[in-house]
Amino acid sequence: MEQRRLEYLTREQINQFDRDGYLCIRGFLSPEETIGLLDRAKQLLEEFNINDHPKTKFTTGDDNHVGDDYFLTSGDKIRFFLEEDAVDAHGKLTRDKSKAVNKIGHGLHELDPAFRKVTLQNERLKSLVRDLHFHKDPVALQSMVITKQTKIGGEVRQHNDSTFLYTDPPSALGFWFALENCTPENGALSFLPGSHKTTPIVKRFVRLPEGGTGFEDLISPAEVPPKPEGKYVLTECDLVIIHGSVLHKSERNQSLFTRFAYTFHMIDSPPYAVYDEKNWLQPSKELPFSRILTQEA
Ligand SMILES: O=C(O)CCC(=O)C(=O)O
């Protein structure tokens, strides 16, 4: 078969992604682009109004996942989800609002010019996407700034992204940009290499008919294969491309340094993959998911 002419990645990088389920890339964004996104994220944190905020926290436990209206209608908005430890028993913030946010989401890539430029108007990204050839017709689904605040920046437990961003067949692909140094102490991402090949998507995160969110089994619990064994590998690079089935996690930030990151996800579109109405995030008529490769610059 004739090999595709590569524009940005090397053949070795593509093989590495296929083998490990993730790929670290250095220097994808210029220092100016990275600082621009970091400054813009901090500006958003300074400017948001906590007084009319419902105090929605970002919780990820199996029985206690965020699922209120503020979350469920955030796909085409820029909203602020608080750290669990930043809100006391009376619903009052225990720290300044700019240091109380776990993440900002989920429509930054559509609505904010700085994030839009890097995501939908980025020729380098399109070259990378064409080289990786993971999708036939990718669309951008959601975006977030994860702030991992000092001392309270919560642990993100082992998971794979296609559980949360489900398509049939699974097609989620993550792009995760470190906007600050990532270290073992401030919650750098780590991955279980190769787990995308041994970890099928066995459940999906859905809107529940009675309201809120929960998980739906895709196979019977008895058929779920045991979790793969292996050693997680820490990544300290500035862009990681993440296969939707690879297991990854990040620890609580124990340090005095924040760990801001910008991340967005792509999925394939029909007829290659179907995204249905059970998913927690729904496109609106006004703001359908944007195509990555045909988007006007
Ligand atoms: O940034 C983090 O700490 C975790 C991000 C992550 O795992 C995800 O978005 O899937």
PDBQT file of the ligand as one rigid body, heavy atoms in Angstrom, charges set to zero:
ROOT
HETATM    1  O1  LIG A 301      -5.351  17.006  33.487  1.00  0.00    +0.000 OA
HETATM    2  C1  LIG A 301      -5.556  16.058  34.236  1.00  0.00    +0.000 C 
HETATM    3  O2  LIG A 301      -5.046  15.991  35.350  1.00  0.00    +0.000 OA
HETATM    4  C2  LIG A 301      -6.415  14.895  33.805  1.00  0.00    +0.000 C 
HETATM    5  C3  LIG A 301      -6.943  15.047  32.443  1.00  0.00    +0.000 C 
HETATM    6  C4  LIG A 301      -7.590  13.811  31.943  1.00  0.00    +0.000 C 
HETATM    7  O3  LIG A 301      -7.282  12.720  32.316  1.00  0.00    +0.000 OA
HETATM    8  C5  LIG A 301      -8.628  13.910  30.933  1.00  0.00    +0.000 C 
HETATM    9  O4  LIG A 301      -9.048  15.018  30.599  1.00  0.00    +0.000 OA
HETATM   10  O5  LIG A 301      -9.057  12.853  30.449  1.00  0.00    +0.000 OA
ENDROOT
TORSDOF 0
